[in-house]
Every structure is written in structure tokens, then in C-alpha cells.
Amino acid sequence: MNKMKGLSVVCVACFLSAMPLCAQDIEKEFEEFEKKQQAEFEEFKNKADAEFETFLRETWKKYDAFAPVPAPVRPEPPKPVIFDKARPAMPLVAVKPGALKIPEAPVPAVGGKVAVDPKHPDLPAIQDKPAPGVYVPGKPYTPVVVKVPVVKPDRSVHRTPVEFYGTDFEVATEVIDHFSLSGDKEANVADAWKELCQKDYEQLVSDCMTLKKEKKLSDWAYLLLTKRIGEQLYGKDRTNDVVFLQMFLLCKSGYKVRLAKIDDGLKLMIATAGTVYGTPYLKMEDGDKYYVFEPDPKGSKSLYTYRQNFADAKNLVCLNIEGIPAFAMEEQDRTLSLAGNELKVQTVVNKNLIDFYLDYPQCDVVIHYKTPMSEELRASLYPQLKKAIEGKSQKDAANLLLNFVQTAFQYKTDGEQFGYEKPNFPDETFYYPYCDCEDRAMLYSTLVKELMGLDTILLDYPNHIASAVRFTEEIPGDYVQLEDGTEYLICDPTYIGAPIGTCMDQYKNVAPEVIY
């Protein structure tokens, strides 16, 4: 028995003494595995860089760009329609809407419904979601995961503040400070690519990608950031250098972009998830549309570009804005009053954010509709409106919000205010002096959805947009009935003085398209 106990003690002692050795072996094996993985990645990266250099060095092929897709123009009424309260009540209508409108944009995966087949409205969203990196109009776009570059250890870093919409973005720019293209020929572009690939550019790209996440930059904001870095380093006159730097940073960040020679200069072309209106584009062999970034309206439609993308570029530039960029605050205050001064609200928006929105391309109205309101505006507006509707029935609360949107904002068409079709982002409606029917409909739908928790849709008529609400209380009025039987009461923020459930006369027999 004593021998057995002794043997057990010896065995336990041997096992315990071997544990540190096992742990050391495992740690060593893991380190070797990591080194092997990094070496394989470096080999792949170097191969992709060299392969792309070859494409850049080849003679670029001539293409003719497709004519721009014009932005949808609604012949909106020059003035809003005034509701006549003295007129006898009209018979109520139940409108069968037209087809579900498929936007020329991805539907955000967060904050909205997925545009599934109307005959199968309960189809789970996950089954309607394309693979990462694949864009299908009206469905969510999911990017391919791109890893932030590994930065060499013990490397000293000096960062330069880059001013971007009133905000300093700290970026390690030393590897590109003295960069300059020697020309715009194929060989010059290939040499420049090779030169930057051989430098320690990882810290620069890592800073950019990290800032994108930390500052909640949309893809378009990130695109503009790369341009701003180049302009601050080289000046606005060195357009070829700025454009090449954009291409390099965006390719290394995983985006499908390419260079093109147009009228003896370099231009950036971007593949987008969503249609960019009013911009020439090229449809390449991969099936994606590449839009000319900041085209010259008088420029040639003929261009020259290379045959293949950078191998690591997997993602489209998505036009959605799912988070508000964290720009430094430049407050712009405004007081809005409901007709009769029954309700006054004080609002605050960020002028830096407004400037960014003004630089956004013309795109589908759903992009504007699904963009969230900024926290600054929400924090100033919502407590006042919540207090105003507190304790009211759904009917009374919805009417108060409708009256607020109808009367607190002055009306003008986009053509009158901007000179072109421009739906507002939420904060813009509280900044610019005027707004039109689509801006009002989007705002009202957002307020009802977020303050009352009710489901809303937009009704897209041939020359007008209104809202509709799915109430959970029985409220009579004009409504639209979807194919599944769901009823949405029409609420028109441009029909001044009209209560909820009132459709303009000219649309009572018109089947609108539905925007979720």
C-alpha cells in the first residue's frame, strides 16, 4: 500500500514538473504557427502587389463611358396644398398600392425592413441577404471582412493632423510625405505603385482604417478622407498625385477602385453599392459599375484603364450611412414653431456634418431615408416632442406631430433651393430654410417610428411623396392596404392642415409605390 502511494506521488510530481515544459512547447508551436501564417500572408501580399504592378504597366485599354443615369426628378408643386376644413367630407378611400419599389441602392441591414418578395412578407431577412461583397439593389450589402494591416513592432510613429470637416484626424503620413508621380504614363503609375508597396505603408493604412471605425465614417466619408489626406500633403493642384494616393489607400483598404486616364489626366473610378446619379460610369468584366469620381462635366467620355483590379480589393463603396461621423461640433441653433405658437422647439445640428452631407453624391432617396438622425439633434428635439405628446392617444399624438411637420417648416422645391434634385438627410431639414414633400414625409415617418413606436412606410406617387402609418388603434381615414392585408393610414406632411387619414384629392385613385 505504501509502495502504491509512493508511486502515485512520483507520478504526480513528474506530471506537474512536465506541465511548464508542455506549456512552453505549446507556446513555441503557436509562435511558429503565427510566423508561418504571417510569412504566407506576406508572400501572398507581395504576389498580389507584383501582379497588379504588371497590370498597371501594360498598355491601358480604351473604353467609352456610359452616359450618366439622371437623378429622378419629381415635378413637385411650387407650393404646398392647403386643406380646406370647411369643405364637406369626402368619401374615405382604400388604395391598393403598386409594386414594392426596389431602390437603386442597398437597403441597410439595420434600422429597416429587407425588401423581400411581397407575396412572402414573412421570409426571414437572412435568407434574402446576398453574400458578402455582392450588391443586389434593394437588399442589404455586407462587406467582406478586411483585416487592418499588421504594423512592424518597435517602429517609431509620427502622426500628422489632417483637417477633415473641422476635425483633426491623426495619420502617419511620413512614408508618403515626399511622394510624387513622375508622369501619367502606364510605366509611371506602375513604378509609383511598386515604390509605395516597398515602403512601410502599413502604419498609414492601419491609421486610416482604424479612424474609419473609430469615427464612424461611411465608405463615402472614407473615400473623401483619402482625398483630403492627399490634398493636404500635395495641394489641390497636384491632382494626379492625389488621385493615385486615393487609389493606393483604397485598394489597400479592400475597395474596388481603379485609375483611368481621361483628357491627359488621372481620374479615380469607384465601384459602388448603389447608383450614383449624374455621373459617367463604366461596366467592367466583373459586372460592377465603376463611376468616375468628381468628373469634369465638359470632359471626354473616352477613357483608358487597365484590365484587372487589385487582387485584395473585394468590397464596393457602399453609399449607405449607418452611423453618424464623429466630427467636431460646430453648433447651429434653430427655433421651430408649430402654427399658432402652440409648440416651440429648440434644435441643434452640427455644421460640419451638414458640410459633409452637401458633398454626398446624388443617390436614391432611400439612402437619405434610412440615414439616422444625429445624436445632437435627437438630444435637443426628442425630449421636447415626447413631452408634447405624452399621455395623448395615438390619433392625437400623430396629429400633433403631423401638424408640427406641416407648419414648422417652410416649403420650396429642391430646384428652387439647390438648383438640382436633392433629398435631405435628417439633420439637413433642421438646417436649411426650406424643405419639400419627400423631406417632410421622411421626417414625419421617422418621428412617428421613433417617438410612437409605430411602423411607417413612404408612398411614392408620380410627382409626390407622402407617409403612411400602421396604427394599433382603430382610426378611420384614407389608407393603403398591402397585399398581405396590412393597412397603413395615409398621413401627408405637405397637405397643410390636413389631419391624419386624409389623402390629397388628386391621389385618391392613384396607386403609389411603397418604400419601406
VENMO-V132680 format. One record per pair of residues at least 12 apart in sequence whose ideal C-beta (glycine too) atoms are under 7 Angstrom apart, sorted by sequence separation. I is the first residue (numbers start at 1). J is the second residue. If there is no record, write none. Layout:
BEGIN
<<I/J> <I/J>>
END
This chain:
BEGIN
<<116/128> <132/144> <159/171> <230/242> <247/259> <257/269> <279/291> <280/292> <388/400> <389/401> <456/468> <468/480> <477/489> <478/490> <489/501> <490/502> <492/504> <102/115> <129/142> <159/172> <160/173> <257/270> <269/282> <279/292> <333/346> <334/347> <445/458> <456/469> <477/490> <490/503> <114/128> <158/172> <257/271> <429/443> <475/489> <100/115> <157/172> <227/242> <230/245> <244/259> <256/271> <276/291> <280/295> <333/348> <417/432> <423/438> <424/439> <454/469> <455/470> <158/174> <229/245> <230/246> <243/259> <279/295> <385/401> <423/439> <442/458> <454/470> <470/486> <179/196> <208/225> <271/288> <272/289> <331/348> <332/349> <417/434> <426/443> <441/458> <454/471> <100/118> <271/289> <470/488> <471/489> <226/245> <227/246> <271/290> <272/291> <332/351> <469/488> <226/246> <270/290> <330/350> <409/429> <426/446> <468/488> <469/489> <247/268> <269/290> <270/291> <280/301> <329/350> <330/351> <353/374> <448/469> <459/480> <468/489> <244/266> <246/268> <269/291> <330/352> <412/434> <414/436> <445/467> <468/490> <469/491> <115/138> <226/249> <243/266> <269/292> <270/293> <286/309> <327/350> <410/433> <411/434> <413/436> <444/467> <468/491> <477/500> <478/501> <115/139> <175/199> <226/250> <243/267> <269/293> <328/352> <350/374> <410/434> <412/436> <441/465> <466/490> <467/491> <477/501> <478/502> <114/139> <175/200> <240/265> <243/268> <267/292> <268/293> <327/352> <349/374> <411/436> <441/466> <475/500> <476/501> <477/502> <478/503> <114/140> <175/201> <239/265> <240/266> <267/293> <327/353> <350/376> <409/435> <441/467> <466/492> <467/493> <475/501> <223/250> <349/376> <437/464> <438/465> <176/204> <288/316> <325/353> <348/376> <349/377> <437/465> <106/135> <175/204> <324/353> <327/356> <348/377> <347/377> <478/508> <107/138> <109/140> <172/203> <173/204> <325/356> <409/440> <457/488> <459/490> <105/137> <107/139> <108/140> <172/204> <256/288> <258/290> <348/380> <104/137> <106/139> <107/140> <109/142> <171/204> <347/380> <103/137> <106/140> <346/380> <347/381> <102/137> <103/138> <106/141> <172/207> <405/440> <102/138> <171/207> <263/299> <269/305> <345/381> <171/208> <262/299> <263/300> <262/300> <405/443> <345/384> <405/444> <345/385> <208/249> <262/303> <169/211> <261/303> <402/444> <260/303> <261/304> <273/316> <401/444> <464/507> <205/249> <209/253> <260/304> <272/316> <274/318> <319/363> <155/200> <208/253> <260/305> <271/316> <272/317> <273/318> <274/319> <343/388> <157/203> <259/305> <271/317> <273/319> <401/447> <461/507> <205/252> <223/270> <258/305> <270/317> <272/319> <320/367> <329/376> <401/448> <444/491> <152/200> <155/203> <205/253> <258/306> <319/367> <324/372> <444/493> <461/510> <152/202> <320/370> <321/371> <324/374> <377/427> <398/448> <151/202> <201/252> <258/309> <324/375> <461/512> <150/202> <151/203> <192/244> <196/248> <441/493> <460/512> <149/202> <256/309> <373/426> <374/427> <377/430> <440/493> <459/512> <460/513> <371/425> <373/427> <398/452> <440/494> <151/206> <189/244> <368/423> <371/426> <397/452> <459/514> <460/515> <149/205> <169/225> <173/229> <177/233> <184/240> <257/313> <368/424> <149/206> <176/233> <256/313> <368/425> <437/494> <457/514> <458/515> <148/206> <171/229> <254/312> <255/313> <365/423> <394/452> <457/515> <181/240> <251/310> <254/313> <256/315> <362/421> <457/516> <173/233> <181/241> <254/314> <255/315> <256/316> <148/209> <164/225> <180/241> <254/315> <343/404> <148/210> <179/241> <251/313> <255/317> <385/447> <389/451> <181/244> <164/228> <339/403> <338/403> <386/451> <162/228> <338/404> <385/451> <162/229> <339/407> <357/425> <163/232> <176/245> <338/407> <382/451> <162/232> <189/259> <338/408> <337/408> <357/428> <398/469> <336/408> <354/427> <365/438> <369/442> <373/446> <353/427> <354/428> <368/442> <184/261> <354/431> <394/471> <349/427> <394/472> <395/473> <394/473> <393/473> <395/475> <184/265> <349/430> <184/266> <279/361> <349/431> <347/430> <278/362> <276/361> <277/362> <276/362> <277/363> <276/363> <406/493> <275/363> <405/493> <274/363> <275/364> <369/458> <402/491> <407/496> <274/364> <406/496> <402/493> <406/497> <274/367> <398/491> <223/317> <334/430> <220/317> <219/317> <402/500> <219/318> <220/319> <332/431> <399/499> <399/500> <218/320> <398/500> <218/321> <221/325> <395/500> <146/253> <216/323> <146/254> <216/324> <217/325> <216/325> <144/254> <215/325> <216/326> <215/326> <38/150> <60/186> <59/186> <58/186> <57/186> <56/186> <57/187> <141/273> <56/189> <57/190> <56/190> <221/356> <224/359> <53/190> <56/193> <135/273> <53/193> <220/360> <52/193> <53/194> <369/515> <49/197> <366/515> <167/327> <166/327> <167/328> <165/327> <166/328> <166/330> <106/273> <106/274> <105/274> <146/315> <104/274> <105/275> <144/314> <104/275> <144/315> <143/315> <143/318> <141/318> <133/314> <135/316> <133/315> <167/352> <166/352> <165/352> <165/355> <165/356> <60/261> <69/275> <71/277> <70/277> <71/278> <69/277> <70/278> <68/277> <68/278> <68/279> <68/280> <106/318> <108/320> <110/322> <67/280> <66/280> <105/319> <106/320> <108/322> <65/280> <66/281> <65/281> <66/282> <65/282> <66/283> <63/282> <65/292> <65/301> <64/301> <64/302> <65/303> <62/302> <63/303> <62/304> <63/305> <61/304> <60/304> <61/305> <60/305> <60/306> <61/307> <58/306> <56/306> <55/306> <55/307> <55/308> <52/310> <105/363> <112/370> <52/311> <105/364> <107/366> <111/370> <51/311> <104/364> <103/364> <105/366> <111/372> <48/310> <105/367> <108/370> <48/311> <103/366> <48/312> <71/362> <80/411> <79/411> <78/413> <76/413> <73/421> <72/421> <71/421> <101/460> <76/436> <76/437> <121/484> <119/483> <118/483> <97/480> <92/476> <92/477> <93/478> <94/479> <95/480> <96/481> <97/482> <92/478> <76/463> <94/481> <75/463> <76/464> <74/463> <74/464> <115/516> <113/516> <112/516> <93/503> <83/495> <85/497> <101/513> <81/494> <83/496> <98/511> <101/514> <80/494> <81/495> <82/496> <83/497> <97/511> <98/512> <99/513> <100/514> <101/515> <81/496> <82/497> <83/498> <93/508> <96/511> <97/512> <98/513> <80/496> <95/511> <97/513> <97/514> <83/502> <81/504>>
END
